[in-house]
Amino acid sequence: MLEEVAFNLIRQAVIYLPVDVKEALTNAYANESSAIARTQLNALLDNIALAEAQEKPICQDTGTLTFYVKAGADFPNIDKLEKTLNSAAKRATQEIPLRPNAINPFTGKNSDDNTGRFVPVVHWEIVPGEELELTVLVKGGGSENVSAVGMLSAGEGVRGLKRFVVDAVVKAGAMPCPPTILGVGVGGGADVAVALAKKALLRPLNKPNGDVEIAGLERELLEAANMTGVGPMGLGGDTSVLGVHVDWAFRHPASYPVAVVFSCWACRRASARINADGEVVYLNHCMEDTV
């Protein structure tokens, strides 16, 4: 049953964009002042509609699969989950299909099934209870390639953070297929900042940070990023970034880690909640809510 759920989530993610992302692109099209940018945004909306109508992946780059598991400590057979996710990835590669994107970095050999050493990536969070919440993030190589991490001097603080984020948007230009969504991780070490930044991409665009001050920082970063004029597909315009999500951790006094992880306009994610008795609820997508 878990393999079927994981397979369904991969399929949902690569074919159907979450509602909040589609709404953000539609609003961007309605508010865009550049004719060229509007043409690009219209093409993206057509792309989304075609993918849904034909039940085909939105993009040829079906990305690297990353699973986020929020597991109740009492959920049954939790020790078998990673093997199950691997099986789902192999099945999805054949049946959807997905482009095989898992390559040995030394030999260049492709596993041809989107699995391999540490792939799919699985992030675990253990919580009390008997429920399991499973999320897949499908992230293409173009946006991953412009990820940035900086170990700022502690004295630079939030001002340095803002500069680093905007510089990252300008440097990335057209490469991550804008308009993008930015995950920004602050604090911890370099590893923690990157992990926080990527996980921040899971938060819906219509859900601001629960901390009022950080929500204000997100709005400020969004406004600054869109003032760069990068625009849809890097061709200029008002809409370079659809949303900025910030997450943070405490840091060492001598360090100020900042990470920026980009998602392309097709921010592909899907989630489901599974009860110990087998009930499955698919979250924020158009498939049947409960099976």
C-alpha positions as CSV (number, residue, x, y, z in Angstrom):
1,M,0.0,0.0,0.0
2,L,2.8,2.5,0.8
3,E,4.5,1.8,-2.5
4,E,1.2,2.7,-4.3
5,V,0.9,5.9,-2.3
6,A,4.5,6.9,-3.1
7,F,4.0,6.1,-6.8
8,N,0.8,8.2,-6.8
9,L,2.6,11.1,-5.2
10,I,5.4,11.0,-7.8
11,R,2.8,10.9,-10.5
12,Q,0.8,13.8,-9.0
13,A,3.9,15.9,-8.6
14,V,5.3,15.5,-12.1
15,I,1.9,16.1,-13.9
16,Y,-0.2,18.4,-11.7
17,L,1.2,21.6,-10.1
18,P,-0.1,22.4,-6.7
19,V,-3.0,24.9,-6.7
20,D,-1.0,27.6,-4.9
21,V,1.7,27.6,-7.6
22,K,-0.8,27.7,-10.5
23,E,-2.6,30.6,-8.8
24,A,0.7,32.5,-8.3
25,L,1.5,32.1,-12.0
26,T,-2.0,33.2,-13.0
27,N,-1.7,36.3,-10.9
28,A,1.7,37.0,-12.3
29,Y,0.3,36.9,-15.8
30,A,-2.5,39.2,-14.8
31,N,-0.2,41.8,-13.2
32,E,2.8,41.6,-15.6
33,S,3.5,44.8,-17.5
34,S,6.0,43.4,-19.9
35,A,4.5,42.0,-23.1
36,I,7.4,39.6,-23.6
37,A,7.0,38.4,-20.0
38,R,3.3,38.0,-20.4
39,T,4.0,35.8,-23.5
40,Q,6.3,33.6,-21.5
41,L,3.9,33.3,-18.6
42,N,1.1,32.5,-21.0
43,A,3.2,29.7,-22.4
44,L,3.8,28.3,-18.9
45,L,0.1,28.3,-18.2
46,D,-0.5,26.5,-21.5
47,N,2.2,24.0,-20.6
48,I,0.4,23.3,-17.3
49,A,-3.0,22.8,-19.0
50,L,-1.5,20.5,-21.6
51,A,0.3,18.4,-19.0
52,E,-3.0,17.9,-17.1
53,A,-5.1,17.2,-20.2
54,Q,-2.6,14.7,-21.6
55,E,-1.5,13.4,-18.2
56,K,2.1,13.8,-19.1
57,P,4.9,15.3,-17.0
58,I,5.1,19.1,-17.0
59,C,8.8,19.1,-17.9
60,Q,11.2,16.6,-19.5
61,D,13.5,17.0,-16.5
62,T,11.6,15.0,-14.0
63,G,14.3,15.8,-11.5
64,T,15.8,14.1,-8.5
65,L,13.3,12.6,-6.2
66,T,13.4,13.8,-2.6
67,F,11.1,12.4,0.1
68,Y,10.2,14.1,3.3
69,V,8.9,11.6,5.9
70,K,7.1,12.7,9.0
71,A,6.7,9.4,10.8
72,G,4.8,8.6,13.9
73,A,7.0,6.5,16.1
74,D,4.3,3.8,16.3
75,F,3.5,3.6,12.6
76,P,3.9,0.0,11.5
77,N,6.8,-1.4,9.5
78,I,8.5,2.0,9.4
79,D,11.9,0.3,9.0
80,K,10.9,-0.9,5.5
81,L,9.9,2.5,4.2
82,E,13.1,3.4,2.4
83,K,13.1,0.2,0.4
84,T,9.4,0.8,-0.5
85,L,10.3,4.3,-1.7
86,N,13.0,2.9,-3.9
87,S,10.6,0.4,-5.4
88,A,8.1,3.3,-6.1
89,A,10.8,5.3,-7.8
90,K,11.7,2.4,-10.1
91,R,8.1,1.7,-11.0
92,A,7.4,5.5,-11.6
93,T,10.5,5.6,-13.9
94,Q,9.0,2.9,-16.1
95,E,5.2,3.6,-15.9
96,I,4.8,7.4,-15.9
97,P,7.6,7.5,-17.3
98,L,10.3,9.6,-15.6
99,R,13.6,10.5,-17.2
100,P,16.3,8.5,-15.5
101,N,18.4,11.0,-13.6
102,A,20.5,9.0,-11.2
103,I,24.1,8.9,-12.3
104,N,27.3,7.6,-10.6
105,P,29.5,10.7,-10.3
106,F,32.7,8.8,-11.0
107,T,31.8,6.4,-13.7
108,G,29.0,8.4,-15.4
109,K,26.8,5.2,-15.4
110,N,23.1,5.8,-15.2
111,S,21.1,3.4,-13.0
112,D,18.2,3.9,-15.4
113,D,15.7,3.7,-12.7
114,N,16.1,7.0,-10.6
115,T,17.6,5.1,-7.7
116,G,21.2,4.7,-6.5
117,R,23.4,5.5,-3.5
118,F,21.4,7.9,-1.4
119,V,18.9,8.4,-4.2
120,P,16.0,8.9,-3.7
121,V,16.9,11.3,-0.9
122,V,14.9,10.7,2.2
123,H,14.6,13.1,5.1
124,W,13.2,11.8,8.3
125,E,11.3,13.4,11.2
126,I,10.0,11.2,14.0
127,V,7.0,12.4,15.9
128,P,4.6,10.8,18.4
129,G,1.6,8.8,17.1
130,E,0.6,6.3,14.4
131,E,0.3,8.5,11.3
132,L,2.8,8.9,8.5
133,E,3.0,12.0,6.4
134,L,4.9,11.5,3.1
135,T,5.9,14.4,0.7
136,V,7.8,14.1,-2.5
137,L,9.7,17.0,-4.0
138,V,10.7,16.7,-7.6
139,K,13.5,19.1,-8.4
140,G,15.1,19.6,-11.8
141,G,18.8,20.0,-12.4
142,G,18.7,23.6,-13.8
143,S,17.4,25.1,-10.6
144,E,19.5,22.9,-8.4
145,N,22.7,24.0,-10.2
146,V,22.3,27.6,-9.1
147,S,21.8,26.8,-5.4
148,A,24.1,29.0,-3.3
149,V,25.5,28.8,0.2
150,G,27.5,31.5,1.9
151,M,29.3,31.6,5.2
152,L,28.9,35.3,5.9
153,S,30.8,37.1,8.6
154,A,28.6,37.3,11.7
155,G,28.8,41.1,11.6
156,E,27.0,41.2,8.2
157,G,23.8,40.0,9.8
158,V,20.4,40.4,8.1
159,R,21.8,43.1,5.8
160,G,24.3,40.6,4.4
161,L,21.6,38.0,4.1
162,K,19.5,40.3,1.9
163,R,22.5,41.1,-0.3
164,F,23.4,37.5,-0.6
165,V,19.9,36.4,-1.7
166,V,19.5,39.2,-4.3
167,D,23.0,38.6,-5.7
168,A,22.0,34.9,-6.0
169,V,18.9,35.8,-8.0
170,V,20.9,38.1,-10.3
171,K,23.7,35.5,-10.8
172,A,21.2,32.7,-11.5
173,G,19.5,34.8,-14.2
174,A,17.6,32.5,-16.6
175,M,19.3,29.3,-15.6
176,P,16.7,28.1,-13.0
177,C,13.8,28.8,-15.4
178,P,12.2,31.8,-13.6
179,P,9.9,32.9,-12.2
180,T,11.4,30.9,-9.4
181,I,10.5,30.1,-5.8
182,L,13.3,30.7,-3.3
183,G,14.0,28.7,-0.1
184,V,16.3,30.6,2.2
185,G,18.0,28.8,5.1
186,V,19.7,30.8,7.8
187,G,21.9,29.7,10.7
188,G,23.0,26.2,11.8
189,G,26.0,25.2,9.8
190,A,26.3,25.1,6.1
191,D,24.6,21.7,6.0
192,V,21.7,22.8,8.1
193,A,21.2,26.0,6.2
194,V,21.0,24.1,2.9
195,A,18.6,21.5,4.3
196,L,16.3,24.2,5.8
197,A,16.3,26.1,2.5
198,K,15.3,23.1,0.4
199,K,12.6,22.1,2.9
200,A,11.2,25.6,2.8
201,L,10.2,25.0,-0.8
202,L,7.5,22.7,0.5
203,R,5.5,25.5,2.2
204,P,2.6,26.6,0.0
205,L,3.0,30.1,-1.6
206,N,-0.2,31.3,0.0
207,K,1.0,30.5,3.5
208,P,3.3,33.2,5.0
209,N,5.8,32.4,7.7
210,G,4.1,32.1,11.1
211,D,6.6,34.6,12.6
212,V,5.5,38.1,11.8
213,E,9.0,39.5,11.5
214,I,10.2,36.7,9.2
215,A,7.1,37.0,7.1
216,G,8.1,40.7,6.7
217,L,11.6,39.6,5.7
218,E,10.1,37.2,3.1
219,R,8.0,40.0,1.6
220,E,11.0,42.4,1.5
221,L,13.2,39.7,-0.2
222,L,10.5,39.0,-2.7
223,E,10.1,42.7,-3.6
224,A,13.9,43.1,-3.9
225,A,14.2,39.9,-6.1
226,N,11.5,41.1,-8.4
227,M,13.2,44.5,-8.8
228,T,16.2,42.7,-10.4
229,G,14.2,42.6,-13.7
230,V,15.3,39.0,-14.5
231,G,11.7,38.2,-15.4
232,P,10.1,35.0,-16.7
233,M,12.7,32.8,-18.5
234,G,15.3,35.6,-18.0
235,L,13.7,37.7,-20.7
236,G,12.9,40.7,-18.4
237,G,9.8,41.7,-16.6
238,D,8.2,42.3,-13.2
239,T,8.0,38.6,-12.1
240,S,11.4,37.0,-11.4
241,V,10.3,35.3,-8.2
242,L,6.9,34.0,-7.2
243,G,7.7,33.6,-3.5
244,V,10.4,33.5,-0.8
245,H,10.3,31.2,2.1
246,V,12.7,31.6,5.0
247,D,13.6,29.1,7.7
248,W,16.2,29.3,10.3
249,A,18.2,27.7,13.1
250,F,20.4,29.0,15.9
251,R,24.0,29.6,14.8
252,H,27.6,29.7,16.1
253,P,28.6,33.2,17.3
254,A,31.4,33.3,14.6
255,S,29.2,32.0,11.7
256,Y,26.3,33.4,9.7
257,P,25.4,30.6,7.2
258,V,22.9,31.6,4.5
259,A,21.7,29.2,1.8
260,V,19.4,29.9,-1.2
261,V,17.8,26.9,-3.0
262,F,15.8,27.7,-6.1
263,S,12.8,25.9,-7.5
264,C,11.9,26.5,-11.1
265,W,8.4,27.8,-11.9
266,A,7.2,24.2,-11.8
267,C,7.5,23.7,-8.1
268,R,6.6,20.0,-8.1
269,R,5.5,18.6,-4.8
270,A,2.8,16.3,-3.4
271,S,1.9,15.0,0.0
272,A,-0.3,12.3,1.6
273,R,-1.2,11.3,5.1
274,I,-1.5,7.7,5.9
275,N,-3.1,6.3,9.0
276,A,-2.0,3.1,10.7
277,D,-5.3,1.5,9.7
278,G,-4.6,2.1,6.0
279,E,-6.6,5.2,5.3
280,V,-4.8,7.5,2.9
281,V,-5.6,11.2,2.5
282,Y,-3.9,13.0,-0.5
283,L,-3.2,16.6,0.4
284,N,-3.5,19.7,-1.9
285,H,-3.9,18.0,-5.2
286,C,-6.7,17.1,-7.6
287,M,-6.7,13.3,-7.1
288,E,-9.3,11.7,-5.0
289,D,-8.8,13.0,-1.5
290,T,-9.3,9.7,0.2
291,V,-8.7,6.1,-0.9
